[in-house]
């Protein structure tokens, strides 16, 4: 979970001043052709069917091969497995969680999720969106491997990011696999260290706090702190630390807001303000 996102920047050099017109024209054609091959395809944010209903939703977009451009034929099985893996969180929280397959939906970068799109997803109770690409590569020993880039959008966190500036609510993680020919391998790519449950717990906690459902919000946020800490491992990166700090602050805010809300009469009312921390 600590792998840094790798970005590729394409730079072009200008033509020498003395180049003949014919050679300059040929060079321009070669340059355009090379850019067409090298530049990743544009994002395809097609509408996702089925997100208008009630309950919290996790969107599973295409995970596709860069070279062939085709989505993995295992996507239906992956959707089922992701839903199954979230069953424990669903049972323990009592929250309505649903995994929705969004075929042909292919974000290319976290920047694709502009404020207007995030507002739409947030209004429809979407809490998490996952997408990814795979590409054949070789490891240091020359053996074939699959390089994968997996993207995550934590919708309510991204919504807050536009106002607060942090933490990052959408990001990419680099992963490697020997192959992507089994559903087990795909599951490991998108949920290597239990990230999905952690991200869903964070996002549902934020949504519940915003709707003044303080008891459930506190539980989800405190659960997510433990899940995030475990997924981040012994040496969490800057992004993980920022997200964990954000969760800790919100867990404290739950107590403050519950105590200040005259319409709330639950157990958090009895806690001192200093008890805001989950520990």
VEXSE-325178 format. One record per residue (C-alpha): residue number from 1; residue in one letter; x, y, z. Coordinates in pm, 1 decimal, m for minus. Layout:
# VEXSE-325178
<nr->NUM, rest->A, east->X, north->Y, up->Z> .
...
END
This chain:
# VEXSE-325178
<nr->1, rest->X, east->0.0, north->0.0, up->0.0> .
<nr->2, rest->X, east->302.0, north->226.9, up->30.6> .
<nr->3, rest->X, east->409.4, north->212.9, up->m332.5> .
<nr->4, rest->X, east->437.8, north->556.3, up->m485.9> .
<nr->5, rest->X, east->235.6, north->650.1, up->m788.7> .
<nr->6, rest->X, east->453.5, north->675.1, up->m1094.1> .
<nr->7, rest->X, east->375.8, north->939.4, up->m1353.3> .
<nr->8, rest->X, east->525.0, north->953.6, up->m1701.9> .
<nr->9, rest->X, east->585.1, north->1291.8, up->m1863.8> .
<nr->10, rest->X, east->641.8, north->1314.6, up->m2234.4> .
<nr->11, rest->X, east->882.4, north->1581.6, up->m2359.2> .
<nr->12, rest->X, east->957.7, north->1672.9, up->m2718.5> .
<nr->13, rest->X, east->1251.1, north->1858.8, up->m2862.3> .
<nr->14, rest->X, east->1217.5, north->2129.3, up->m3125.0> .
<nr->15, rest->X, east->1340.7, north->2073.6, up->m3480.8> .
<nr->16, rest->X, east->1686.6, north->2208.0, up->m3566.6> .
<nr->17, rest->X, east->1667.8, north->2545.3, up->m3740.4> .
<nr->18, rest->X, east->1848.0, north->2420.0, up->m4050.7> .
<nr->19, rest->X, east->1631.1, north->2117.6, up->m4117.2> .
<nr->20, rest->X, east->1497.8, north->2101.5, up->m4470.4> .
<nr->21, rest->X, east->1118.3, north->2142.4, up->m4505.7> .
<nr->22, rest->X, east->1070.0, north->1782.3, up->m4623.2> .
<nr->23, rest->X, east->1271.8, north->1643.2, up->m4335.9> .
<nr->24, rest->X, east->1093.3, north->1874.4, up->m4092.3> .
<nr->25, rest->X, east->756.5, north->1755.1, up->m4219.5> .
<nr->26, rest->X, east->860.2, north->1391.6, up->m4190.4> .
<nr->27, rest->X, east->989.5, north->1452.4, up->m3838.3> .
<nr->28, rest->X, east->660.0, north->1612.7, up->m3741.3> .
<nr->29, rest->X, east->467.5, north->1311.8, up->m3870.7> .
<nr->30, rest->X, east->692.6, north->1072.3, up->m3680.4> .
<nr->31, rest->X, east->653.0, north->1281.0, up->m3365.5> .
<nr->32, rest->X, east->273.5, north->1282.8, up->m3390.4> .
<nr->33, rest->X, east->266.9, north->908.8, up->m3450.0> .
<nr->34, rest->X, east->491.1, north->840.6, up->m3152.6> .
<nr->35, rest->X, east->278.6, north->1058.1, up->m2926.3> .
<nr->36, rest->X, east->m34.9, north->880.6, up->m3039.8> .
<nr->37, rest->X, east->118.1, north->548.4, up->m2941.2> .
<nr->38, rest->X, east->274.4, north->668.8, up->m2617.2> .
<nr->39, rest->X, east->m5.4, north->877.4, up->m2469.0> .
<nr->40, rest->X, east->m250.7, north->683.6, up->m2250.7> .
<nr->41, rest->X, east->m610.0, north->676.2, up->m2371.3> .
<nr->42, rest->X, east->m839.4, north->947.6, up->m2241.2> .
<nr->43, rest->X, east->m1061.7, north->879.7, up->m1945.4> .
<nr->44, rest->X, east->m1397.1, north->719.4, up->m2017.3> .
<nr->45, rest->X, east->m1629.8, north->823.6, up->m1735.5> .
<nr->46, rest->X, east->m1948.3, north->669.4, up->m1868.4> .
<nr->47, rest->X, east->m2259.8, north->672.2, up->m1646.2> .
<nr->48, rest->X, east->m2294.7, north->375.7, up->m1413.8> .
<nr->49, rest->X, east->m2631.8, north->203.5, up->m1405.8> .
<nr->50, rest->X, east->m2784.1, north->122.8, up->m1068.6> .
<nr->51, rest->X, east->m2643.8, north->394.5, up->m843.2> .
<nr->52, rest->X, east->m2972.9, north->580.3, up->m797.9> .
<nr->53, rest->X, east->m3114.4, north->342.0, up->m536.7> .
<nr->54, rest->X, east->m3077.7, north->358.0, up->m157.2> .
<nr->55, rest->X, east->m2777.9, north->237.9, up->43.6> .
<nr->56, rest->X, east->m2403.2, north->289.5, up->22.9> .
<nr->57, rest->X, east->m2239.9, north->184.5, up->m304.3> .
<nr->58, rest->X, east->m1894.3, north->65.6, up->m406.7> .
<nr->59, rest->X, east->m1833.6, north->106.6, up->m780.5> .
<nr->60, rest->X, east->m1606.5, north->m145.0, up->m951.0> .
<nr->61, rest->X, east->m1498.7, north->m7.3, up->m1288.5> .
<nr->62, rest->X, east->m1305.6, north->m187.0, up->m1563.3> .
<nr->63, rest->X, east->m970.9, north->m341.2, up->m1484.1> .
<nr->64, rest->X, east->m830.1, north->m371.2, up->m1832.2> .
<nr->65, rest->X, east->m520.0, north->m465.2, up->m2026.1> .
<nr->66, rest->X, east->m344.8, north->m157.0, up->m2164.0> .
<nr->67, rest->X, east->m215.7, north->m331.2, up->m2477.1> .
<nr->68, rest->X, east->m540.7, north->m498.4, up->m2579.5> .
<nr->69, rest->X, east->m779.9, north->m244.7, up->m2430.4> .
<nr->70, rest->X, east->m1016.9, north->m516.3, up->m2314.3> .
<nr->71, rest->X, east->m1157.7, north->m553.4, up->m1965.1> .
<nr->72, rest->X, east->m1067.6, north->m868.1, up->m1774.5> .
<nr->73, rest->X, east->m1314.9, north->m1149.3, up->m1845.3> .
<nr->74, rest->X, east->m1302.5, north->m1217.9, up->m1471.0> .
<nr->75, rest->X, east->m1475.5, north->m891.1, up->m1376.9> .
<nr->76, rest->X, east->m1809.0, north->m1059.9, up->m1282.7> .
<nr->77, rest->X, east->m1623.5, north->m1301.3, up->m1054.2> .
<nr->78, rest->X, east->m1418.4, north->m1017.3, up->m909.3> .
<nr->79, rest->X, east->m1737.0, north->m820.8, up->m833.8> .
<nr->80, rest->X, east->m1875.2, north->m1119.9, up->m644.5> .
<nr->81, rest->X, east->m1552.7, north->m1174.0, up->m450.4> .
<nr->82, rest->X, east->m1520.8, north->m807.7, up->m352.3> .
<nr->83, rest->X, east->m1879.3, north->m812.6, up->m229.1> .
<nr->84, rest->X, east->m1808.2, north->m1130.6, up->m31.6> .
<nr->85, rest->X, east->m1492.3, north->m983.8, up->118.6> .
<nr->86, rest->X, east->m1692.1, north->m686.1, up->244.8> .
<nr->87, rest->X, east->m1954.7, north->m909.5, up->405.1> .
<nr->88, rest->X, east->m1792.4, north->m894.5, up->749.4> .
<nr->89, rest->X, east->m1793.8, north->m514.8, up->740.2> .
<nr->90, rest->X, east->m2154.9, north->m521.7, up->622.6> .
<nr->91, rest->X, east->m2261.7, north->m751.0, up->907.8> .
<nr->92, rest->X, east->m2065.2, north->m574.0, up->1181.6> .
<nr->93, rest->X, east->m2178.1, north->m226.0, up->1079.7> .
<nr->94, rest->X, east->m2534.6, north->m314.0, up->987.5> .
<nr->95, rest->X, east->m2501.0, north->m74.1, up->695.5> .
<nr->96, rest->X, east->m2649.9, north->m137.1, up->350.3> .
<nr->97, rest->X, east->m2341.2, north->m186.8, up->130.3> .
<nr->98, rest->X, east->m2365.7, north->m283.3, up->m234.9> .
<nr->99, rest->X, east->m2093.9, north->m349.5, up->m493.5> .
<nr->100, rest->X, east->m2195.2, north->m228.5, up->m839.8> .
<nr->101, rest->X, east->m2011.8, north->m327.3, up->m1157.5> .
<nr->102, rest->X, east->m1960.2, north->m29.3, up->m1390.2> .
<nr->103, rest->X, east->m1869.9, north->m175.8, up->m1729.6> .
<nr->104, rest->X, east->m1670.1, north->41.0, up->m1973.6> .
<nr->105, rest->X, east->m1608.2, north->305.3, up->m1706.7> .
<nr->106, rest->X, east->m1236.0, north->384.2, up->m1719.5> .
<nr->107, rest->X, east->m1091.7, north->677.4, up->m1525.6> .
<nr->108, rest->X, east->m729.7, north->745.0, up->m1615.2> .
<nr->109, rest->X, east->m618.9, north->965.9, up->m1326.9> .
<nr->110, rest->X, east->m746.8, north->1099.7, up->m992.7> .
<nr->111, rest->X, east->m775.1, north->1442.6, up->m1156.5> .
<nr->112, rest->X, east->m1063.8, north->1304.7, up->m1366.2> .
<nr->113, rest->X, east->m1279.0, north->1332.2, up->m1054.6> .
<nr->114, rest->X, east->m1366.9, north->1699.5, up->m1062.7> .
<nr->115, rest->X, east->m1582.7, north->1863.5, up->m800.0> .
<nr->116, rest->X, east->m1906.3, north->1840.9, up->m1002.0> .
<nr->117, rest->X, east->m1865.6, north->1466.0, up->m1060.7> .
<nr->118, rest->X, east->m1775.2, north->1400.5, up->m696.7> .
<nr->119, rest->X, east->m2081.4, north->1597.9, up->m583.5> .
<nr->120, rest->X, east->m2302.5, north->1377.7, up->m802.8> .
<nr->121, rest->X, east->m2149.3, north->1057.3, up->m666.0> .
<nr->122, rest->X, east->m2169.5, north->1184.4, up->m308.7> .
<nr->123, rest->X, east->m2537.9, north->1270.2, up->m349.7> .
<nr->124, rest->X, east->m2605.2, north->914.4, up->m470.6> .
<nr->125, rest->X, east->m2436.7, north->760.7, up->m165.3> .
<nr->126, rest->X, east->m2136.4, north->626.0, up->m356.1> .
<nr->127, rest->X, east->m1859.2, north->580.1, up->m99.2> .
<nr->128, rest->X, east->m1582.3, north->416.2, up->m302.2> .
<nr->129, rest->X, east->m1483.7, north->370.0, up->m666.7> .
<nr->130, rest->X, east->m1209.5, north->133.3, up->m787.2> .
<nr->131, rest->X, east->m1050.0, north->101.3, up->m1132.2> .
<nr->132, rest->X, east->m725.2, north->m27.5, up->m1277.9> .
<nr->133, rest->X, east->m497.8, north->m121.6, up->m1566.4> .
<nr->134, rest->X, east->m255.3, north->m407.2, up->m1622.8> .
<nr->135, rest->X, east->42.8, north->m434.8, up->m1857.8> .
<nr->136, rest->X, east->288.5, north->m712.3, up->m1934.9> .
<nr->137, rest->X, east->643.0, north->m639.0, up->m1815.8> .
<nr->138, rest->X, east->952.1, north->m824.1, up->m1693.5> .
<nr->139, rest->X, east->1111.2, north->m831.8, up->m1351.2> .
<nr->140, rest->X, east->1481.3, north->m787.1, up->m1274.8> .
<nr->141, rest->X, east->1546.5, north->m1150.7, up->m1357.5> .
<nr->142, rest->X, east->1375.2, north->m1116.5, up->m1695.9> .
<nr->143, rest->X, east->1069.3, north->m1318.9, up->m1595.1> .
<nr->144, rest->X, east->729.7, north->m1198.1, up->m1722.9> .
<nr->145, rest->X, east->509.6, north->m1016.5, up->m1472.2> .
<nr->146, rest->X, east->201.7, north->m798.5, up->m1476.0> .
<nr->147, rest->X, east->244.0, north->m435.3, up->m1377.5> .
<nr->148, rest->X, east->m82.0, north->m297.0, up->m1242.9> .
<nr->149, rest->X, east->m201.2, north->52.0, up->m1153.5> .
<nr->150, rest->X, east->m505.7, north->48.7, up->m927.8> .
<nr->151, rest->X, east->m704.2, north->364.8, up->m859.0> .
<nr->152, rest->X, east->m920.1, north->441.8, up->m557.0> .
<nr->153, rest->X, east->m1171.2, north->722.9, up->m508.4> .
<nr->154, rest->X, east->m1298.2, north->774.6, up->m151.9> .
<nr->155, rest->X, east->m1591.5, north->991.6, up->m249.3> .
<nr->156, rest->X, east->m1670.5, north->1184.4, up->73.4> .
<nr->157, rest->X, east->m1297.6, north->1225.4, up->145.2> .
<nr->158, rest->X, east->m1243.3, north->1367.0, up->m203.0> .
<nr->159, rest->X, east->m1542.8, north->1594.3, up->m141.5> .
<nr->160, rest->X, east->m1371.1, north->1728.5, up->172.2> .
<nr->161, rest->X, east->m1041.2, north->1758.2, up->m16.0> .
<nr->162, rest->X, east->m1188.8, north->2029.5, up->m238.6> .
<nr->163, rest->X, east->m1260.8, north->2235.1, up->74.7> .
<nr->164, rest->X, east->m979.3, north->2140.1, up->311.9> .
<nr->165, rest->X, east->m703.8, north->2063.4, up->63.3> .
<nr->166, rest->X, east->m626.6, north->1731.9, up->229.7> .
<nr->167, rest->X, east->m611.2, north->1440.1, up->261.6> .
<nr->168, rest->X, east->m598.9, north->1296.7, up->m89.2> .
<nr->169, rest->X, east->m936.1, north->1139.4, up->m162.9> .
<nr->170, rest->X, east->m833.6, north->986.8, up->m496.7> .
<nr->171, rest->X, east->m502.8, north->819.2, up->m570.6> .
<nr->172, rest->X, east->m320.8, north->544.7, up->m762.7> .
<nr->173, rest->X, east->m122.9, north->249.3, up->m626.1> .
<nr->174, rest->X, east->133.7, north->44.7, up->m819.5> .
<nr->175, rest->X, east->112.2, north->m332.4, up->m786.8> .
<nr->176, rest->X, east->278.9, north->m638.9, up->m940.3> .
<nr->177, rest->X, east->146.2, north->m988.0, up->m1003.7> .
<nr->178, rest->X, east->282.7, north->m1297.3, up->m1175.0> .
<nr->179, rest->X, east->m32.7, north->m1305.4, up->m1383.8> .
<nr->180, rest->X, east->m392.6, north->m1183.2, up->m1386.4> .
<nr->181, rest->X, east->m552.1, north->m1502.8, up->m1512.5> .
<nr->182, rest->X, east->m734.3, north->m1593.4, up->m1191.0> .
<nr->183, rest->X, east->m984.2, north->m1408.0, up->m976.5> .
<nr->184, rest->X, east->m761.5, north->m1462.2, up->m670.9> .
<nr->185, rest->X, east->m484.2, north->m1265.4, up->m841.4> .
<nr->186, rest->X, east->m722.2, north->m982.7, up->m930.8> .
<nr->187, rest->X, east->m850.7, north->m968.9, up->m573.5> .
<nr->188, rest->X, east->m493.4, north->m936.1, up->m447.1> .
<nr->189, rest->X, east->m436.8, north->m645.7, up->m684.7> .
<nr->190, rest->X, east->m733.2, north->m439.7, up->m564.3> .
<nr->191, rest->X, east->m736.2, north->m552.6, up->m200.6> .
<nr->192, rest->X, east->m377.8, north->m646.0, up->m121.0> .
<nr->193, rest->X, east->m374.1, north->m557.7, up->248.0> .
<nr->194, rest->X, east->m740.7, north->m514.5, up->333.4> .
<nr->195, rest->X, east->m759.3, north->m164.2, up->187.3> .
<nr->196, rest->X, east->m1115.9, north->m198.4, up->58.0> .
<nr->197, rest->X, east->m1272.6, north->m254.2, up->399.2> .
<nr->198, rest->X, east->m1061.6, north->30.4, up->541.9> .
<nr->199, rest->X, east->m1161.5, north->274.1, up->266.8> .
<nr->200, rest->X, east->m1529.9, north->178.9, up->289.2> .
<nr->201, rest->X, east->m1523.7, north->221.9, up->668.0> .
<nr->202, rest->X, east->m1364.2, north->567.6, up->633.5> .
<nr->203, rest->X, east->m1609.6, north->684.6, up->370.8> .
<nr->204, rest->X, east->m1921.8, north->554.3, up->543.7> .
<nr->205, rest->X, east->m1802.1, north->710.4, up->870.3> .
<nr->206, rest->X, east->m1769.6, north->1049.5, up->702.2> .
<nr->207, rest->X, east->m2112.4, north->1016.8, up->538.7> .
<nr->208, rest->X, east->m2275.1, north->920.2, up->870.0> .
<nr->209, rest->X, east->m2113.8, north->1213.1, up->1050.2> .
<nr->210, rest->X, east->m2239.1, north->1456.7, up->786.1> .
<nr->211, rest->X, east->m2592.1, north->1319.3, up->832.1> .
<nr->212, rest->X, east->m2563.7, north->1349.9, up->1214.6> .
<nr->213, rest->X, east->m2580.8, north->975.9, up->1278.0> .
<nr->214, rest->X, east->m2322.1, north->1013.3, up->1548.7> .
<nr->215, rest->X, east->m2309.6, north->667.8, up->1709.1> .
<nr->216, rest->X, east->m2261.6, north->481.6, up->1382.1> .
<nr->217, rest->X, east->m2023.9, north->747.8, up->1253.6> .
<nr->218, rest->X, east->m1803.4, north->710.6, up->1560.1> .
<nr->219, rest->X, east->m1796.9, north->332.1, up->1524.6> .
<nr->220, rest->X, east->m1709.7, north->339.6, up->1155.0> .
<nr->221, rest->X, east->m1437.5, north->601.0, up->1196.4> .
<nr->222, rest->X, east->m1278.0, north->420.5, up->1489.6> .
<nr->223, rest->X, east->m1297.2, north->88.2, up->1305.1> .
<nr->224, rest->X, east->m1141.5, north->249.1, up->999.0> .
<nr->225, rest->X, east->m849.2, north->382.5, up->1204.0> .
<nr->226, rest->X, east->m754.7, north->28.1, up->1302.3> .
<nr->227, rest->X, east->m807.4, north->m106.9, up->951.2> .
<nr->228, rest->X, east->m600.6, north->172.0, up->793.2> .
<nr->229, rest->X, east->m318.8, north->128.2, up->1044.6> .
<nr->230, rest->X, east->m306.8, north->m246.1, up->979.8> .
<nr->231, rest->X, east->m316.6, north->m204.9, up->600.9> .
<nr->232, rest->X, east->m42.1, north->61.9, up->607.0> .
<nr->233, rest->X, east->200.2, north->m170.8, up->785.3> .
<nr->234, rest->X, east->494.8, north->m83.0, up->1005.2> .
<nr->235, rest->X, east->611.9, north->210.4, up->794.1> .
<nr->236, rest->X, east->308.7, north->403.4, up->665.1> .
<nr->237, rest->X, east->371.9, north->652.1, up->387.5> .
<nr->238, rest->X, east->276.2, north->1019.3, up->388.7> .
<nr->239, rest->X, east->m60.9, north->955.0, up->222.4> .
<nr->240, rest->X, east->m151.8, north->686.5, up->477.2> .
<nr->241, rest->X, east->m48.9, north->908.3, up->768.3> .
<nr->242, rest->X, east->m257.0, north->1196.0, up->633.6> .
<nr->243, rest->X, east->m564.6, north->974.6, up->595.4> .
<nr->244, rest->X, east->m525.9, north->824.3, up->943.1> .
<nr->245, rest->X, east->m484.3, north->1174.2, up->1092.0> .
<nr->246, rest->X, east->m798.6, north->1288.9, up->909.7> .
<nr->247, rest->X, east->m994.1, north->995.3, up->1054.6> .
<nr->248, rest->X, east->m868.1, north->1069.0, up->1406.1> .
<nr->249, rest->X, east->m975.8, north->1432.4, up->1379.9> .
<nr->250, rest->X, east->m1321.2, north->1335.7, up->1257.4> .
<nr->251, rest->X, east->m1362.2, north->1078.8, up->1534.9> .
<nr->252, rest->X, east->m1299.2, north->1360.3, up->1780.3> .
<nr->253, rest->X, east->m1539.9, north->1588.1, up->1590.4> .
<nr->254, rest->X, east->m1815.2, north->1328.7, up->1629.7> .
<nr->255, rest->X, east->m1805.2, north->1365.1, up->2008.4> .
<nr->256, rest->X, east->m1796.7, north->1745.4, up->1993.8> .
<nr->257, rest->X, east->m2084.6, north->1767.5, up->1746.5> .
<nr->258, rest->X, east->m2293.8, north->1508.4, up->1931.7> .
<nr->259, rest->X, east->m2256.0, north->1695.0, up->2262.5> .
<nr->260, rest->X, east->m2347.4, north->2024.6, up->2096.4> .
<nr->261, rest->X, east->m2653.9, north->1885.2, up->1917.1> .
<nr->262, rest->X, east->m2970.1, north->1934.5, up->2129.4> .
<nr->263, rest->X, east->m3154.2, north->1674.5, up->1918.6> .
<nr->264, rest->X, east->m2906.3, north->1401.8, up->2012.7> .
<nr->265, rest->X, east->m2945.5, north->1208.6, up->2339.6> .
<nr->266, rest->X, east->m2717.4, north->907.5, up->2286.9> .
<nr->267, rest->X, east->m2421.7, north->768.2, up->2479.3> .
<nr->268, rest->X, east->m2171.5, north->1011.4, up->2328.0> .
<nr->269, rest->X, east->m2342.6, north->1289.3, up->2522.4> .
<nr->270, rest->X, east->m2186.3, north->1153.3, up->2841.4> .
<nr->271, rest->X, east->m1830.5, north->1143.1, up->2709.3> .
<nr->272, rest->X, east->m1594.2, north->1425.7, up->2798.7> .
<nr->273, rest->X, east->m1456.4, north->1627.6, up->2506.8> .
<nr->274, rest->X, east->m1113.3, north->1486.2, up->2587.6> .
<nr->275, rest->X, east->m1246.0, north->1139.2, up->2504.1> .
<nr->276, rest->X, east->m1258.7, north->1224.7, up->2136.8> .
<nr->277, rest->X, east->m977.3, north->985.3, up->2047.6> .
<nr->278, rest->X, east->m1076.0, north->628.9, up->1956.7> .
<nr->279, rest->X, east->m815.8, north->487.4, up->2196.4> .
END
